[in-house]
Amino acid sequence: MRAAEDIIEDPVTTPEETTGTSRRMPWRRIDLWVFLGFLALAVLVTVQLWLDPNGRILAGNDDDHGIFLFMLAHAERVVFDGAALFHSDSLNVPVGVNMMANTSILALALPLAPVTHFLGAGVSAALIVTGGLAGTAAAWYWVLSRHLTDTRLAAWIGGLWCGFAPTMISHANGHLNFVSNYLIPFIVWQVFRLREPGRIVRGGVILALLIVAQIFINEEALLFTAMTLAVFVVVYAVSERATVRAVWKRFVAGLGVAAAIAVALAGYPLWYQFFAQGNYHGQPFAPTDYVTDLASLAGFARQSLAGNAEVTRLMSVSATEDNTFFGPAGLILIVVAAVMLWRTTALRAATVAGLVVLLMSMGPQLRVLGHDTGFPLPFGLISHLPVINLVSVTRFAMVPATIVGVLLAFAVDRIRDYPDKRRTWFKVGLVLALVPLFPKPLPVVQGDPIPAFIADGTYRQYTAGDRTLVTVPLPDVTTGRTGQRWAALNNFEYATPRGYFMGPADPERGDDTGSWNAPHRFTSYLLWEVREYDLRPILTATDKARITEDLVYWRAGVIVLVPEGRNVPAQRAVLVQALGRPRLVGGVEIWDVRDLPVPPKSDD
């Protein structure tokens, strides 16, 4: 097998490139059919969302679906209203949101701003999920078929796995950034090409541009890729010292060029992310909360054909974090492929790198079927390091899941050299492994319809003069989703307080630990308790004064009670005590609070 040895040593010329022009068109037609097949499968996975993209919500993670609608709406405001690129003043009024400290997917959201403007953020979100799945598969197919494997069949299987593996389908339930991995295979390949003569500057420039683009799609995936490549290089260097001695100077020089250009282009955005207002350190959860369960290696994900949600919940923390789940036959096939390819240095290094990152994804102690065994793991030594402590640990497992696709592609090539009986058994194993992992369509739920008060623009008379529209329940993580979704689908033509985003837990008290929402104020916490527990408190004069103070702080112009949801009568009762009887306007109950003063903005 030619390509496996050529991963590091020499550039690869694919077989069809040596057969003349007469053979190229059939290959191009095959490529076209492969790409269309990937797209058709991606549409099948997302079909329920496409039936009503602005009205439906991905059920696997409706919170994250909502936050990405916010990201898309922010980009629309940047393009059409000239809003600040790295900071949003539309959510979490009056403080705003540091967009670089959030997964703002600017490289995707900005080009789609016209789609968001004219068709809605829901359509843009559906395009990103569908394009992410198909695009990631197509990108890996392209790199594998052009540079690494001998056959289109091997590249197709590798691309199919990398684009539609259980981890990808899982993240498609709401993580628009984690399904958009189509730059990763090109980043990996450009790193490998830095070993070639004459590519120090050219290769470094290309790699830097890819890195910068990836920063504005998904920094976590870039971190995972860099760590994996580092392990790969170390393992490879130990095995192939002579080869490394011959190429290391130009390889390191190319990396230096890439690093210098990437820092020059992305230095300010990264400074803004880590040091500007709204930055934070660490996550709202401990490293032990989101880790890869050992049993998940042989389990089935929720969205796999053979998956069962009740069983999967024992091994996974969320429908968007089924990051392994290869199935019993799949796990056996992976081991077989690794054994088949072990003698090839580059593939052995890739396998070891995958195992190292898989071990990291298991966190500081081993978990089996949802139970912490207390058995310590190496990740505990680095779990509190800067940047590492910003990562959801189980997502490291996305790396070995992708490496599996590459190994399967090479194994399909290698099996051609085996006797007929072994080839037959391999094909049977491939079918038994892949068929149960076939993805099911993503589940959706119908969101609350946007009331005429907002859809017809009636709200504008209440939000003039930089006033906000306050929905009750207030936008927050896991609660108040409807209010944030309405604002995002309206492209934030009005601003709103609080919201679901990442920011410091309580900066006024010096707590910059990452939090999924703004620090609570008296009114937000009161209304949260009322909604959660159906409380009917009797408000004192002091309580009413504090509510008024919060409404002034939020620059409120109108309060809108979301008509559907938990304990709506209890929320209404509190608002009536504090603000009097509501009016029914445009299908919702509202409280006009335009008589309250509007404090000056901090930058006035």
C-alpha positions as semicolon CSV with decimal commas, in nm:
position;residue;x (nm);y (nm);z (nm)
1;M;0,000;0,000;0,000
2;R;0,164;0,318;-0,121
3;A;-0,014;0,602;0,057
4;A;0,033;0,490;0,416
5;E;0,410;0,517;0,392
6;D;0,383;0,847;0,209
7;I;0,195;1,033;0,481
8;I;0,519;1,174;0,614
9;E;0,794;1,084;0,371
10;D;0,679;1,206;0,029
11;P;0,391;1,381;-0,144
12;V;0,137;1,145;-0,295
13;T;0,033;1,127;-0,655
14;T;-0,304;0,960;-0,683
15;P;-0,347;0,681;-0,934
16;E;-0,592;0,872;-1,152
17;E;-0,339;1,156;-1,188
18;T;-0,104;0,917;-1,368
19;T;-0,355;0,779;-1,616
20;G;-0,394;1,081;-1,842
21;T;-0,672;1,327;-1,917
22;S;-0,903;1,060;-2,059
23;R;-0,941;0,902;-1,715
24;R;-0,996;1,222;-1,515
25;M;-1,356;1,296;-1,608
26;P;-1,493;0,962;-1,479
27;W;-1,314;1,022;-1,150
28;R;-1,459;1,371;-1,131
29;R;-1,806;1,232;-1,189
30;I;-1,747;0,981;-0,909
31;D;-1,638;1,266;-0,683
32;L;-1,954;1,458;-0,770
33;W;-2,174;1,161;-0,683
34;V;-1,985;1,112;-0,358
35;F;-2,038;1,477;-0,261
36;L;-2,406;1,461;-0,354
37;G;-2,439;1,144;-0,149
38;F;-2,289;1,317;0,155
39;L;-2,527;1,609;0,105
40;A;-2,828;1,378;0,071
41;L;-2,737;1,200;0,394
42;A;-2,691;1,533;0,573
43;V;-3,035;1,645;0,454
44;L;-3,183;1,317;0,575
45;V;-3,033;1,376;0,920
46;T;-3,167;1,734;0,935
47;V;-3,493;1,686;0,744
48;Q;-3,721;1,749;1,041
49;L;-3,553;2,082;1,106
50;W;-3,578;2,183;0,740
51;L;-3,957;2,142;0,744
52;D;-3,978;2,462;0,953
53;P;-3,630;2,594;1,039
54;N;-3,751;2,914;1,205
55;G;-4,030;2,742;1,394
56;R;-3,863;2,422;1,508
57;I;-3,588;2,368;1,765
58;L;-3,336;2,086;1,785
59;A;-3,470;1,879;2,076
60;G;-3,139;1,722;2,172
61;N;-3,008;2,056;2,301
62;D;-3,262;2,334;2,263
63;D;-3,049;2,564;2,481
64;D;-2,749;2,551;2,248
65;H;-2,967;2,576;1,940
66;G;-3,095;2,900;2,091
67;I;-2,753;3,043;2,169
68;F;-2,637;2,986;1,812
69;L;-2,944;3,170;1,686
70;F;-2,810;3,459;1,896
71;M;-2,467;3,426;1,732
72;L;-2,621;3,434;1,386
73;A;-2,841;3,733;1,470
74;H;-2,537;3,917;1,607
75;A;-2,351;3,868;1,278
76;E;-2,656;4,001;1,094
77;R;-2,641;4,318;1,305
78;V;-2,269;4,352;1,235
79;V;-2,322;4,339;0,858
80;F;-2,649;4,531;0,827
81;D;-2,634;4,772;1,124
82;G;-2,263;4,818;1,178
83;A;-2,267;4,667;1,527
84;A;-1,939;4,594;1,706
85;L;-1,781;4,272;1,582
86;F;-1,650;4,130;1,910
87;H;-1,909;4,263;2,154
88;S;-2,289;4,249;2,156
89;D;-2,505;4,504;2,334
90;S;-2,827;4,329;2,229
91;L;-2,820;4,060;2,499
92;N;-2,744;4,095;2,870
93;V;-2,826;4,466;2,874
94;P;-2,663;4,682;3,001
95;V;-2,336;4,485;3,028
96;G;-2,345;4,302;2,694
97;V;-2,162;3,988;2,582
98;N;-1,800;3,929;2,484
99;M;-1,851;3,749;2,153
100;M;-1,493;3,623;2,128
101;A;-1,535;3,458;2,469
102;N;-1,834;3,272;2,323
103;T;-1,863;3,034;2,030
104;S;-1,960;3,314;1,795
105;I;-1,876;3,119;1,473
106;L;-1,803;3,451;1,298
107;A;-1,640;3,279;0,999
108;L;-1,975;3,109;0,931
109;A;-2,223;3,364;1,061
110;L;-2,088;3,669;0,877
111;P;-2,110;3,516;0,526
112;L;-2,460;3,392;0,611
113;A;-2,575;3,733;0,738
114;P;-2,784;3,799;0,424
115;V;-2,959;3,463;0,472
116;T;-3,023;3,549;0,837
117;H;-3,150;3,895;0,742
118;F;-3,395;3,787;0,475
119;L;-3,487;3,430;0,574
120;G;-3,419;3,415;0,947
121;A;-3,151;3,279;1,180
122;G;-3,323;2,940;1,184
123;V;-3,255;2,893;0,814
124;S;-2,889;2,986;0,862
125;A;-2,863;2,739;1,150
126;A;-3,010;2,460;0,936
127;L;-2,765;2,543;0,657
128;I;-2,469;2,529;0,894
129;V;-2,568;2,194;1,046
130;T;-2,640;2,037;0,707
131;G;-2,334;2,188;0,543
132;G;-2,118;2,098;0,840
133;L;-2,198;1,728;0,824
134;A;-2,171;1,703;0,446
135;G;-1,874;1,941;0,427
136;T;-1,670;1,759;0,690
137;A;-1,727;1,427;0,512
138;A;-1,639;1,583;0,176
139;A;-1,324;1,749;0,313
140;W;-1,187;1,426;0,458
141;Y;-1,281;1,241;0,139
142;W;-1,093;1,502;-0,065
143;V;-0,774;1,485;0,143
144;L;-0,784;1,106;0,166
145;S;-0,853;1,050;-0,204
146;R;-0,605;1,312;-0,330
147;H;-0,317;1,253;-0,094
148;L;-0,340;0,945;0,122
149;T;-0,540;0,644;0,003
150;D;-0,515;0,434;-0,313
151;T;-0,886;0,400;-0,386
152;R;-1,193;0,619;-0,392
153;L;-1,380;0,349;-0,198
154;A;-1,137;0,378;0,093
155;A;-1,159;0,758;0,088
156;W;-1,540;0,740;0,074
157;I;-1,559;0,516;0,381
158;G;-1,315;0,739;0,566
159;G;-1,504;1,054;0,472
160;L;-1,838;0,895;0,556
161;W;-1,716;0,803;0,903
162;C;-1,550;1,139;0,973
163;G;-1,858;1,332;0,867
164;F;-2,134;1,112;1,008
165;A;-1,980;0,922;1,300
166;P;-2,194;0,910;1,615
167;T;-2,001;1,201;1,766
168;M;-2,081;1,425;1,469
169;I;-2,450;1,335;1,468
170;S;-2,460;1,390;1,843
171;H;-2,314;1,741;1,818
172;A;-2,550;1,819;1,530
173;N;-2,823;1,833;1,796
174;G;-2,724;2,191;1,870
175;H;-2,347;2,247;1,840
176;L;-2,316;2,426;1,507
177;N;-1,945;2,478;1,565
178;F;-1,857;2,113;1,629
179;V;-2,018;1,984;1,311
180;S;-1,826;2,236;1,100
181;N;-1,492;2,055;1,088
182;Y;-1,418;2,084;0,717
183;L;-1,097;2,286;0,767
184;I;-0,941;2,032;1,004
185;P;-0,827;1,778;0,740
186;F;-0,666;2,058;0,537
187;I;-0,491;2,193;0,848
188;V;-0,357;1,845;0,923
189;W;-0,239;1,795;0,567
190;Q;-0,074;2,137;0,549
191;V;0,117;2,058;0,870
192;F;0,244;1,736;0,713
193;R;0,345;1,921;0,396
194;L;0,574;2,157;0,587
195;R;0,836;1,880;0,565
196;E;0,860;1,932;0,188
197;P;1,142;2,144;0,042
198;G;1,043;2,496;-0,062
199;R;0,729;2,517;0,151
200;I;0,854;2,708;0,455
201;V;0,695;3,038;0,354
202;R;0,419;2,923;0,121
203;G;0,313;2,636;0,344
204;G;0,337;2,853;0,654
205;V;0,113;3,119;0,502
206;I;-0,149;2,867;0,392
207;L;-0,145;2,698;0,731
208;A;-0,177;3,032;0,912
209;L;-0,480;3,134;0,709
210;L;-0,648;2,801;0,779
211;I;-0,573;2,834;1,150
212;V;-0,716;3,186;1,168
213;A;-1,030;3,078;0,986
214;Q;-1,067;2,783;1,226
215;I;-1,032;3,018;1,526
216;F;-1,347;3,192;1,409
217;I;-1,531;2,861;1,369
218;N;-1,428;2,650;1,667
219;E;-1,122;2,706;1,882
220;E;-1,175;2,384;2,078
221;A;-1,141;2,171;1,765
222;L;-0,822;2,359;1,678
223;L;-0,682;2,293;2,027
224;F;-0,768;1,923;2,000
225;T;-0,600;1,905;1,660
226;A;-0,284;2,080;1,779
227;M;-0,250;1,853;2,083
228;T;-0,303;1,541;1,875
229;L;-0,049;1,649;1,614
230;A;0,201;1,718;1,890
231;V;0,163;1,364;2,024
232;F;0,180;1,228;1,668
233;V;0,506;1,411;1,595
234;V;0,667;1,290;1,917
235;V;0,571;0,927;1,856
236;Y;0,678;0,944;1,492
237;A;1,010;1,112;1,578
238;V;1,097;0,835;1,825
239;S;1,040;0,572;1,554
240;E;1,186;0,751;1,251
241;R;1,480;0,951;1,377
242;A;1,666;0,958;1,047
243;T;1,365;1,094;0,859
244;V;1,302;1,357;1,127
245;R;1,664;1,470;1,124
246;A;1,636;1,534;0,751
247;V;1,323;1,748;0,765
248;W;1,293;1,900;1,114
249;K;1,456;2,235;1,035
250;R;1,220;2,326;0,751
251;F;0,925;2,174;0,941
252;V;0,990;2,390;1,247
253;A;1,060;2,695;1,029
254;G;0,727;2,647;0,854
255;L;0,549;2,620;1,186
256;G;0,724;2,941;1,296
257;V;0,600;3,125;0,987
258;A;0,248;2,996;1,044
259;A;0,255;3,093;1,411
260;A;0,385;3,444;1,341
261;I;0,123;3,517;1,077
262;A;-0,160;3,361;1,280
263;V;-0,067;3,570;1,586
264;A;-0,048;3,885;1,374
265;L;-0,395;3,823;1,227
266;A;-0,572;3,680;1,531
267;G;-0,377;3,842;1,813
268;Y;-0,624;4,120;1,886
269;P;-0,937;3,899;1,873
270;L;-0,768;3,653;2,110
271;W;-0,664;3,937;2,342
272;Y;-1,026;4,052;2,340
273;Q;-1,141;3,702;2,424
274;F;-0,917;3,657;2,727
275;F;-0,876;4,013;2,861
276;A;-1,159;4,242;2,745
277;Q;-1,483;4,295;2,935
278;G;-1,685;3,974;2,966
279;N;-1,386;3,738;2,975
280;Y;-1,390;3,447;3,216
281;H;-1,170;3,164;3,340
282;G;-1,274;2,805;3,387
283;Q;-1,611;2,641;3,332
284;P;-1,930;2,635;3,540
285;F;-1,869;2,264;3,605
286;A;-1,591;2,044;3,738
287;P;-1,374;1,834;3,501
288;T;-1,534;1,521;3,649
289;D;-1,883;1,625;3,533
290;Y;-1,836;1,577;3,158
291;V;-1,605;1,285;3,083
292;T;-1,599;0,987;2,849
293;D;-1,742;0,672;3,004
294;L;-1,530;0,362;2,934
295;A;-1,844;0,160;2,855
296;S;-1,939;0,410;2,582
297;L;-1,667;0,272;2,355
298;A;-1,885;-0,032;2,283
299;G;-2,224;0,136;2,326
300;F;-2,460;0,291;2,073
301;A;-2,537;0,663;2,060
302;R;-2,888;0,798;2,088
303;Q;-2,905;0,892;1,720
304;S;-2,757;0,569;1,584
305;L;-2,993;0,321;1,422
306;A;-2,923;0,069;1,700
307;G;-2,923;0,332;1,974
308;N;-3,152;0,342;2,275
309;A;-3,171;0,671;2,463
310;E;-3,239;0,513;2,801
311;V;-2,932;0,291;2,778
312;T;-2,713;0,568;2,632
313;R;-2,796;0,801;2,923
314;L;-2,606;0,566;3,154
315;M;-2,288;0,638;2,958
316;S;-2,329;0,996;2,836
317;V;-2,403;1,328;3,002
318;S;-2,594;1,484;2,713
319;A;-2,746;1,415;2,374
320;T;-2,479;1,644;2,227
321;E;-2,190;1,462;2,396
322;D;-2,214;1,105;2,262
323;N;-1,851;1,131;2,155
324;T;-1,751;0,766;2,113
325;F;-2,021;0,495;2,093
326;F;-1,865;0,277;1,825
327;G;-2,083;-0,027;1,898
328;P;-1,948;-0,378;1,977
329;A;-1,876;-0,469;1,616
330;G;-1,739;-0,123;1,549
331;L;-1,497;-0,145;1,840
332;I;-1,374;-0,485;1,722
333;L;-1,330;-0,350;1,368
334;I;-1,130;-0,055;1,499
335;V;-0,895;-0,288;1,688
336;V;-0,857;-0,507;1,379
337;A;-0,778;-0,203;1,162
338;A;-0,520;-0,077;1,414
339;V;-0,349;-0,418;1,421
340;M;-0,348;-0,437;1,041
341;L;-0,180;-0,096;1,014
342;W;0,048;-0,109;1,319
343;R;0,368;-0,172;1,125
344;T;0,326;0,150;0,930
345;T;0,500;0,415;1,139
346;A;0,270;0,707;1,055
347;L;-0,045;0,507;1,122
348;R;0,100;0,365;1,441
349;A;0,173;0,721;1,554
350;A;-0,182;0,824;1,465
351;T;-0,320;0,531;1,664
352;V;-0,110;0,614;1,969
353;A;-0,207;0,981;1,946
354;G;-0,574;0,880;1,931
355;L;-0,537;0,658;2,237
356;V;-0,361;0,932;2,434
357;V;-0,634;1,186;2,358
358;L;-0,904;0,926;2,429
359;L;-0,748;0,871;2,772
360;M;-0,753;1,248;2,831
361;S;-1,123;1,257;2,746
362;M;-1,192;1,021;3,036
363;G;-1,104;1,292;3,284
364;P;-0,923;1,268;3,619
365;Q;-1,075;0,934;3,718
366;L;-1,222;0,638;3,536
367;R;-1,600;0,625;3,492
368;V;-1,786;0,307;3,394
369;L;-2,160;0,299;3,324
370;G;-2,205;0,631;3,498
371;H;-2,019;0,531;3,814
372;D;-1,689;0,690;3,917
373;T;-1,452;0,410;4,006
374;G;-1,203;0,631;4,189
375;F;-0,925;0,497;3,967
376;P;-0,700;0,799;3,891
377;L;-0,618;0,896;3,534
378;P;-0,342;1,126;3,398
379;F;-0,578;1,410;3,305
380;G;-0,599;1,502;3,672
381;L;-0,243;1,638;3,644
382;I;-0,337;1,899;3,380
383;S;-0,708;1,960;3,439
384;H;-0,654;2,304;3,596
385;L;-0,408;2,442;3,339
386;P;-0,513;2,761;3,154
387;V;-0,707;2,694;2,832
388;I;-0,739;2,324;2,924
389;N;-0,979;2,427;3,200
390;L;-1,202;2,593;2,940
391;V;-1,269;2,266;2,758
392;S;-1,546;2,014;2,809
393;V;-1,324;1,711;2,872
394;T;-1,531;1,446;2,694
395;R;-1,497;1,637;2,367
396;F;-1,135;1,527;2,343
397;A;-1,290;1,196;2,232
398;M;-1,392;1,359;1,904
399;V;-1,026;1,325;1,800
400;P;-0,997;0,945;1,827
401;A;-1,340;0,919;1,667
402;T;-1,199;1,103;1,365
403;I;-0,875;0,905;1,365
404;V;-1,089;0,592;1,346
405;G;-1,223;0,715;1,012
406;V;-0,870;0,759;0,879
407;L;-0,765;0,414;1,002
408;L;-1,070;0,253;0,842
409;A;-0,985;0,418;0,511
410;F;-0,632;0,279;0,516
411;A;-0,756;-0,061;0,631
412;V;-0,991;-0,078;0,331
413;D;-0,689;-0,015;0,109
414;R;-0,470;-0,265;0,294
415;I;-0,724;-0,548;0,295
416;R;-0,686;-0,580;-0,083
417;D;-0,350;-0,748;-0,020
418;Y;-0,501;-1,012;0,207
419;P;-0,630;-1,359;0,107
420;D;-0,990;-1,388;-0,018
421;K;-1,124;-1,536;0,304
422;R;-0,987;-1,254;0,516
423;R;-1,118;-0,996;0,270
424;T;-1,464;-1,149;0,300
425;W;-1,457;-1,145;0,678
426;F;-1,338;-0,785;0,675
427;K;-1,624;-0,682;0,449
428;V;-1,874;-0,861;0,673
429;G;-1,725;-0,688;0,976
430;L;-1,744;-0,352;0,801
431;V;-2,114;-0,397;0,732
432;L;-2,187;-0,523;1,084
433;A;-2,002;-0,222;1,227
434;L;-2,139;0,055;1,007
435;V;-2,504;-0,037;0,958
436;P;-2,602;-0,013;1,330
437;L;-2,434;0,329;1,341
438;F;-2,641;0,470;1,055
439;P;-2,776;0,806;1,175
440;K;-3,141;0,871;1,249
441;P;-3,301;1,212;1,173
442;L;-3,240;1,466;1,447
443;P;-3,541;1,509;1,677
444;V;-3,707;1,851;1,693
445;V;-3,973;2,029;1,895
446;Q;-4,201;2,310;1,786
447;G;-4,107;2,644;1,936
448;D;-4,357;2,895;2,068
449;P;-4,478;3,109;1,776
450;I;-4,365;3,470;1,764
451;P;-4,664;3,682;1,874
452;A;-4,803;3,955;1,653
453;F;-4,682;4,213;1,906
454;I;-4,327;4,131;1,793
455;A;-4,387;4,000;1,441
456;D;-4,585;4,310;1,337
457;G;-4,337;4,551;1,491
458;T;-4,579;4,689;1,752
459;Y;-4,300;4,661;2,011
460;R;-4,102;4,941;1,842
461;Q;-4,300;5,220;2,007
462;Y;-4,206;5,075;2,346
463;T;-3,833;5,021;2,277
464;A;-3,750;5,361;2,126
465;G;-3,471;5,551;2,295
466;D;-3,256;5,245;2,368
467;R;-3,517;5,080;2,586
468;T;-3,535;4,703;2,612
469;L;-3,809;4,447;2,574
470;V;-3,815;4,225;2,883
471;T;-3,973;3,883;2,840
472;V;-4,093;3,689;3,143
473;P;-3,950;3,443;3,216
474;L;-3,629;3,634;3,154
475;P;-3,383;3,478;2,906
476;D;-3,153;3,245;3,096
477;V;-2,986;2,908;3,063
478;T;-3,252;2,631;3,060
479;T;-3,528;2,887;3,131
480;G;-3,656;3,179;2,928
481;R;-3,547;3,016;2,601
482;T;-3,853;3,154;2,424
483;G;-3,769;3,517;2,493
484;Q;-3,412;3,483;2,362
485;R;-3,532;3,288;2,060
486;W;-3,790;3,556;1,973
487;A;-3,522;3,825;1,992
488;A;-3,277;3,624;1,779
489;L;-3,534;3,543;1,511
490;N;-3,615;3,915;1,507
491;N;-3,241;3,976;1,445
492;F;-3,225;4,167;1,774
493;E;-3,406;4,472;1,647
494;Y;-3,473;4,517;2,016
495;A;-3,233;4,449;2,302
496;T;-3,311;4,232;2,602
497;P;-3,158;4,177;2,947
498;R;-2,991;3,860;3,073
499;G;-2,973;3,561;2,835
500;Y;-2,791;3,234;2,776
501;F;-2,423;3,300;2,698
502;M;-2,082;3,246;2,856
503;G;-1,949;3,515;3,085
504;P;-1,803;3,574;3,431
505;A;-2,015;3,448;3,721
506;D;-2,010;3,768;3,929
507;P;-1,751;4,024;3,817
508;E;-1,868;4,286;4,067
509;R;-1,759;4,052;4,346
510;G;-1,440;3,946;4,173
511;D;-1,566;3,604;4,060
512;D;-1,463;3,555;3,697
513;T;-1,540;3,183;3,685
514;G;-1,726;3,094;3,367
515;S;-2,106;3,102;3,392
516;W;-2,387;3,028;3,148
517;N;-2,582;3,339;3,240
518;A;-2,557;3,684;3,398
519;P;-2,544;3,722;3,776
520;H;-2,894;3,718;3,919
521;R;-3,060;4,036;4,040
522;F;-3,350;4,044;4,285
523;T;-3,619;4,044;4,016
524;S;-3,465;3,776;3,796
525;Y;-3,417;3,540;4,090
526;L;-3,766;3,608;4,226
527;L;-3,929;3,534;3,891
528;W;-3,712;3,226;3,850
529;E;-3,827;3,089;4,183
530;V;-4,190;3,167;4,100
531;R;-4,162;2,982;3,770
532;E;-3,977;2,683;3,910
533;Y;-4,178;2,630;4,228
534;D;-4,515;2,797;4,156
535;L;-4,468;3,040;4,445
536;R;-4,721;3,315;4,519
537;P;-4,525;3,566;4,733
538;I;-4,682;3,880;4,879
539;L;-4,459;4,168;4,771
540;T;-4,359;4,434;5,022
541;A;-4,296;4,798;4,937
542;T;-3,924;4,719;4,949
543;D;-3,971;4,431;4,705
544;K;-4,157;4,657;4,463
545;A;-3,886;4,921;4,490
546;R;-3,617;4,662;4,412
547;I;-3,815;4,542;4,107
548;T;-3,838;4,901;3,985
549;E;-3,465;4,942;4,040
550;D;-3,394;4,633;3,830
551;L;-3,622;4,748;3,549
552;V;-3,439;5,080;3,540
553;Y;-3,106;4,896;3,537
554;W;-3,228;4,688;3,243
555;R;-3,349;5,000;3,059
556;A;-3,692;4,838;3,033
557;G;-3,958;4,983;2,806
558;V;-4,208;4,700;2,807
559;I;-4,259;4,371;2,990
560;V;-4,399;4,081;2,786
561;L;-4,537;3,770;2,953
562;V;-4,467;3,457;2,748
563;P;-4,812;3,294;2,728
564;E;-4,690;2,933;2,729
565;G;-4,470;2,757;2,982
566;R;-4,452;2,662;3,347
567;N;-4,659;2,837;3,612
568;V;-4,761;3,133;3,397
569;P;-5,044;3,235;3,639
570;A;-4,796;3,263;3,927
571;Q;-4,563;3,482;3,719
572;R;-4,855;3,700;3,616
573;A;-4,963;3,740;3,977
574;V;-4,620;3,873;4,079
575;L;-4,612;4,117;3,787
576;V;-4,963;4,241;3,870
577;Q;-4,860;4,310;4,229
578;A;-4,551;4,500;4,116
579;L;-4,677;4,679;3,805
580;G;-5,057;4,667;3,800
581;R;-5,290;4,509;3,549
582;P;-5,148;4,417;3,205
583;R;-5,288;4,504;2,863
584;L;-5,346;4,247;2,589
585;V;-5,166;4,371;2,277
586;G;-5,077;4,164;1,973
587;G;-5,158;3,832;2,135
588;V;-4,955;3,883;2,456
589;E;-4,999;4,051;2,791
590;I;-4,772;4,352;2,831
591;W;-4,680;4,607;3,099
592;D;-4,585;4,948;2,964
593;V;-4,300;5,084;3,178
594;R;-4,186;5,371;2,958
595;D;-4,245;5,609;3,246
596;L;-3,936;5,467;3,417
597;P;-3,610;5,659;3,369
598;V;-3,343;5,532;3,130
599;P;-2,991;5,549;3,275
600;P;-2,717;5,674;3,044
601;K;-2,504;5,411;2,874
602;S;-2,161;5,354;3,020
603;D;-1,990;5,481;2,703
604;D;-2,203;5,796;2,672
